[in-house]
Amino acid sequence: MRRPTVIRCRFHLCALAMAVTIGTLAGCTAGPDPGPDLVIKQDGAGGQPPSTAAAPPPLEVPATDLEWSDCTDETVARFGVAALPAGITLDCAEYANSVTPGVQAVETITVSAVRARSSATPAGAPPLVLTSGTDLASARTLVSLASGGGAALLAGNPVVSIDRRGTGESTPLDCMTTLERNTLLSNGFGQAANDNAERERRIVAAGASASDGCTETLSPHQVQFTTNNAAADLEELRVLWGVEHLGIIGVGNGAAVALAYAGLYTDHVARLILDTPAPYGANAQTSAQQIADGTNAALRTFSDQCRALSCSLGADPAATIAGLLERARAGDVGGLSDTDILLALTTTIALTSGDRPDVIRTTADMLSKADDGTLGPLRAAIEQARLLRGSDGQLLSRCNDTTEPVGQNQVADLVTQWSQQYPLTGSNAALGLLRCSGFPSGDATPTLGELPVPVLVLRGGGDPINGPVATDGVNGALVGAGAEFSMLTWEGLGYSVLSHSDCAGKAAIAYSLSGEPPTTGACPA
């Protein structure tokens, strides 16, 4: 019997009983030179040369701001992270938008915002807006930025993070049963009969059942959690602020929101930073393959660095990880699925702050202990990773954005092919294609047209959530649209280049001031 399905709200109850959070990110008003840390390439790669056309419009200070209140301690506690560096403060606010943007409707959602500033942020500096889409609550990405190398960005501007509708504190949906959610998040793993065919059958059944439940709960708004509507929530913020243009940072899947905004509200873009973008406008199979390829490469990088540090995973860490995942597929790791282990591993690498060698050793110890039968640390990491990356709203939103879904009859071959091409991630990525079985899709994202401003692209070579492969596809789309852009690469491990590289932060400050991105180059890892 299905348990009652509800939408949980933190703030005002609207006709649909929704709440949406927004995080505020700090940008820059001064433009320091990126300095000698930036290695410039002279081969012309990374888009067209800097424009000689009219300068992009300046960033603007809101004419009417939101009603902010300090929420530093509350936010740090919510994410269970260490205290922010001295001088960093977070403020929260909220605003409403239509559940069906552009259509006259009574129902509204409440959007919640978090703003980050440092003691060095100039008073009255115009904000930049950050979104990480369905990857993570944007507020969590903001916390990483404010805690790490990206804090350099706050020396210029406040940054406003906006949780995508349906995720984080923005309309946190609860429309699936525990069984449905667990089945989808574990890619059909069960206590018995875990051959691929049985897992595929379970995923398809859970997807169809979960779709029915979410439709019952949300109807007629079950396809209103798209990338396009997330972009409309940014546009509503622009209108409320009373400014003509926004400067937007799109991290990972949030780059799709930023690009959709640029496609739908072209005349209102002042700055566009794409930080290790996830696939944009690609069909389900292409998107999944690009991420499988990129995250497999990131885990190989982790393994190489682990071996160089003589970590606890032995002489061949990649082989040890592969063996642990194979045992999990066979049900031999305390009932933990290979999918959950991968989720915990990639999330830990992506978000754990501190000295990178210590992060690598700690992560390796978590896996080696699990390999020896001590599962406590790994179970805790799985629980945290699911909270951050596996909410009903994230699952539903990803399905709303799915185009050309892959049928069950195709997945078996993809599992075989991708397992060989991407040994650590391929099987999991192929099975995950079935999660949206039965879910409806919303409107496709707009095709990129002429962009009014040059674009700064940041390529993170060791991003374990999306990987760097999709960046090449996004670059191709920018070239096809005739856009001017330049690209900075960073080969370190972690999610969001801006959250880890002060070199990238300084480049972003210069870009926010002038509207001209730096010459294509590389930041040290």
N, C-alpha and C positions, 0 to 999 in steps of 0.2 A: 504494500500500500504506500502510495507516494505521500511523503510528509508535506505539510503546507509549505509553499514557496513564497518568500517575501523579498522585498528590497529593503536592505538595512540603510538607515539614514542617520547621519550625524547632526544635521542642521535642520532647516525648515522642511516640513512635510508638504510637498506639492501634490497636485492631482495624481501624479504618477508615483509619488513618494520616492523621489530621487535626490541624491546629493552628489555634487561634483567638486573635487578639490583642485586648487591651482597652486603651484609653487612659484615663488618669485625669485628670479635669478638676478645676479648683479652683473652689469656690463661695465664698460670703461669709458671715461671721458678724456683721459690723457692717452697719448699714443707713444709709449716708449719703444725704441728700436728693439726688435727681438734679440739683438746682440749676437755675440760670436757663437752661442750655442746652436744657432740656426745654420745648417749646412745647405748652401744654395746649389741647385742643379742648373746647368746652363744648356741643357739639351732641348729646351722648349717644351718638355712634357707638361701635362697638367692643364691643358686648355689654351685659350687664346691669350696673347699678351695683355697687360693692363690697358684699360680703355682710355681713348683720348676724347671720348664723348663727355657730355656734361656730367659733373660729379653726382653721385647718388645722393638722395635726400638725406639730411642729417637725422639722427635719432632725436626724439622729442620727449620732453618732460611731461607727464600726464597733467592735463588741465584740471581734471577731477579724479582724484585718486580713490582707491578702495579704503575701507576703514580697517587699518592694520592694528594688530595687537601682538605683543611679544609671545612667541610659542617655542622658544629655543629648547627649554628643558623638556617640554611635552613631545616635541618632534624627535629629539635624541632618544628619549625613553621609548617612543613608539617603534623605532627601528632597532633598538638595542645596540646602538653604536657607542663608541667612546665619545667623551665630551669634545665639543668642537674646539678648535684652536682659539686662544685668547683673542678677543676683539671681534669674533664672528657672531652675529646675531641673526635669528630667524624670526620673521613676523608672519602671521596668518590672517587671511581675509576670505571673503566669499562673494559671489555674485550669481545671478540667475541668467539662464538662457532657455530658449524654446527647445523642447525635446525634438521638434521637427524644424530645424532652422530653415528660414525662407518660406515657411508655410504658416498661415495664421492658425494658431492653436492655443488652447487654454493651458495645457500641461507645460510645465517648465522643469528644468533641472537646476540644481544649485552647484555652482562651480567653486571649489575651495582652492585658495592660493597660498603659497609660501614664498616669502621674499628673503633672500640672503644678502647681507651687507657685511663689510668688515670695517674696522676703525679707519682704514685708509680710503674707503669709498667716498668720493667727493660729495658733499652735500648738494642736493639738487641735480645729481647726475641722472640722465635718462636711463631707463631700464632696458635690458635685453630679456627676452622671453625664452624659456627652455622647455622642451618636451622630450620625453623618452618613450612616448607611445605606449605600446602594450608590453614592452620589455620589462619595465619596472615602473612603480609609481614614480612620477617625475620628481616628486619631493625627495625620494631616496637618492636619485641621481644627483640632485642638488646638494644633498648632504655630502656625498662623495666628492663633488667638486669643491665644496667649501672646506673640506677636511684635507684635501690632497694638493697636488701641484697646481690644480686648477684655481686655487685660491688667488693666484696671481691675477686672474680675470677680475676679481672683486675689487682690485685696486683702482679700477676705472669706473665701473657701473654696478648698480644693484642688478641681480639676476632674478627673474620671476619664473618659477617652475609651475607648470600646469599639468596636473594629473589628467590623463585622457579620460573622457567620460566612461563610466563603468569600471574604472580601475582605481587603485589607491583609495583616497578619500573622496574621489569623484564618483558618486553613484555606485557604491560598492554592492554589486548584485549578489543575490543568493537565490539562484533558481534551479540548482541541481541537487539531487540527493547525494549523500555521502558516497554511496556505491558508484553512482554515475561519475562523480568527480574523480574518485580514486582510480576507477577503471581507465578513464581518459588520461589522467596524469601519469599513470604507470604503463601506458600503451598496451592495455589489455593483459597485463601480468596477473596471474592467478596462483593459487596454492597448488594447482595440479594442471597437467596438460598445457605446457607452455611452448608447444611448437608454434611456429609463426602463423599457421593457418588458424589455430584456435585463438591466438591473440588477435588476429585480424577480425575474427567473428565477434569477439567480445567488444572490441573498439566500435565496430559498426553498430552493434546493438545498443551500447551505452550512448553513442552519439545520437541515434534516433530517439531514444528515450529522453535524453537531456534536452534535445531540441523541442520535444513536445512540452516538457515542463517549463522551459524558458519562454516558449510561445504563450503558454497558458498564463504565466505570470506577467509578461510584458505586453501582450497584445493590446493594441495594434502597433506597438513600437519596437518589436523584436529586431528590426533591421536599422535602428537609429544609432548604432554604436560603431559607425564606420569612421575611417580616416577622414573622409570629407566633413562629417559632422564634428569631429574633433578639431578640424581646421576652423569650422564655423564658431566654435567656442573661443578660439583665439581672436577671431574677428569681433565677437561681441565684447571682448576685453578692450580691443582697440577703440571701439565706439564709446564704451564707458569711460575710458581714459581721455577721450576727446583729442586724440592725436590722429595724424594723417597716415602715419607709417609705423610699422613694427620692425624691430630687429629680432630675428628668431634663430635659436640654436636647436637643431634637431639631432638628438643622439640616438643611434641605432634605429629602431622602428620609428622613433620620433622624427627622423629625417623624412619619412613618408608624410607625416602630418605637415611638416614645414614645406615640403614640395607641393603638397595638395593646396596649402594656403597660397603659395606662389602662383599656382595655376588658377585658383578660384578668385583670388583677391589681388591680382597682379599689381595693380596700381598702389597698393598699400604696403609694399615690401621695401624696407630700407636696408636691411642686412640679412644675409642668409648664410649660416654656418652649418654644414653637414658633417657631423662627427661620427665616423665609422658607420655610414648609412647601411641599413638593411635594404633588401631588394625593394624596388619601387616599380609598380605597374607590371610586374612579372606574374605569370600564372603560378599555380600552387606547386607544380613539380619543379619548375625552374627555381623558385624561391627556396624550396626545401633543399635542393641540391647545392645551391650556392652557400647556404648556411652550413650544411653538412661538411662541405669542402673547407670552408673557412674555419669552423670550429675544430675540425680534425687537425688542421694546421696549427691552431693555437695550442691544442693539447700536445702536439708533437714538440712545440717550442717549450711548453712547460716541462715535458719529459727530458728534453736536452738540458735545460737549465738545472733540473733536479739531479740529473746524472753528474753534471759539472760540480754540484755542491755535495756530492757523495751522500745523497738523501737516503732515507730508509727504504725506498722502493727498489734498491739494488742497482746492478750494473745496467739494466735495461728497463727503466721505469715504464716506457710505453708498453712493453710486453707484459709487465706486471699488471698494469691497468687493464689491458685487454683480457688477461686471464681472470681478473676479478669480475669483469663484466660478463665473461662467458660463464663463470660459476653462478653469477646472479641469474642469468637467463635459465640456468638449469635448476634454480630454486635452492641453491646451496650457500646463500649468504644471509642466513637468518630471515628468509622471507622477503628481503629487500629486492626490488626489481633493478635490472640494469639501467632502466630509464631514470629511476630516482637517484641512483648512484651518479649517473652522468649529470643530472640536474644539480646535485649537491656539489660535485667537483667543479663544474663550470661557474656556478654562482660564487663559490668560495674564492676561486681564482679571480673572478671579475671584481668582487667588492671588498675583499678583506684589505684593510688599510695597514700601513706600517712598512717596515723595512722589507723589500721584496724578497731577499734570500730567506728571511724568517717566515714570510708567508708561504713560500715554496716548501720549506722544511715542514711547517705545521700541517699544510695540506697533505704532503706525502705521508706524514705520521698518521693522519686520520685514515688514509687508505691502507697503509701497511697494517695498522691495528685491526681494521676490518678484515683484511686478508687472513689475519691470525685468529679471528673470532671475537675480537673486542669491538662491538658495534656501537657503543654509546655515542662517541663523537660523531660518527657518520649519521646515525639516526637524528641527532640534533641538527646537523647541517641540512639533512633532507627536509626536516620540518620547517626550518627557516627559509629554505629555498622555495618550498611550495607556497609559503605565505607571501613571498616577494614576487613569484613568477607564475603562480598557478591558480589565481582566483577565477571565479565564474565569469567575472567581467572581462578578464583577459582572454579566456577561452572563447567567449561569445564574440568579442570584438575581432579577434583573429578570424573567426569564421565569417563574420559579416564582411570581411575584406577579402575572402578567398575567391579567386577567379579560376575557372576551368578546373574544378576539383578532380582528383584522381580516383578512379573506381577501384573497388576491392580486387577485381581481376587483374589490374595492372600492378598492384603493390607487391605481390609475391616476387615478380621478376625484379622490381626495383630493390627489394630487400637483398636479393642475391647480388645484383650488380653493385649497389652502393656499399655493401659490406666489404667487397673486394677493393673498391676505390678508396673508401674512407673507413678503415678498419675500426676506429674508435667511435665513430658517430653515424655511419651510414645506415645500419640496420634500424637504429632508433629513429632517424629522420624519415626513413621510408614508412615505417609503421605509423608515425605521427601524421602522415598525410590523411589518415582515415578519421582523425578526431572530429572533423567537421561534417561527417556523414549525417545527412538529414537536416543540417542547419541551413537556414536561408542566407543568401548573400545580398549585400546592399549595392549601392551604386559604385561603379569603378572609379578609381582616382583619375583626375584629369591628365591628359597627355601634356607634357611640358611644351609650352610655347615660348615665345621670346621673354626672357627674364629682364627686369628693369635694372638689376644691379649685378655686379660681379659676385661670385660665390667663393667662399672659402671652404674647401673640403679637407677634412682630417682623416687620414687612413691609419687605423690601428692594426698593426700586423698581428698582435697577440690578443685580440678580442675574443673571449671564449663564449660569448652569447650570440653574436652574429658573424664573427669572422670578417676578414678583409675582402673576400672575393666579390661580394655584392657592390663594393665601392667602385670596382671597375665598370660594372654595368650602369651604375648611376652616372659615372663620368661619361660613359658613352651616350647616355640620354642627354646630358648637359651639352655635349658636343653636337648632338643631333638637333638640339634646340638653338644652336648658335650662341650658347651662353658663354660668357667670359668667366673663367674660374682658375684658381690655382690650388695646388694640393701640397699639404705638409704630411709627411709620413712619420710614424713613431712605431718602432718595432718592439716596444715593451709589452708586458702582460697586463691585462686589465680592461675593464669596460669603460669606454669614453676616454679619448685622448686628452680632452680638456681636464678631466678629473685626475690625471696623472702627470701631465707635462706642463711645467711652468713656462717652457719655451713656447708651447702652443697657446698658453694663456696670454703671454705677452704679444704674440702675433694677433690674437683675437682682439686685444685692446687696440692695437694699431689699426686693425680693420674696422673696428666699431667707430673709431674717430674719423677716418678718412673715407671709408667705403671702398678702398682699394686693397685687396688681399695681397700678402707678400708674394714674392717670387716663389715658384715651386721649389721645395727643398725638404729637409729632414730635420727632425728634432731628436736629440740623443735619448736613448732609452734608459 
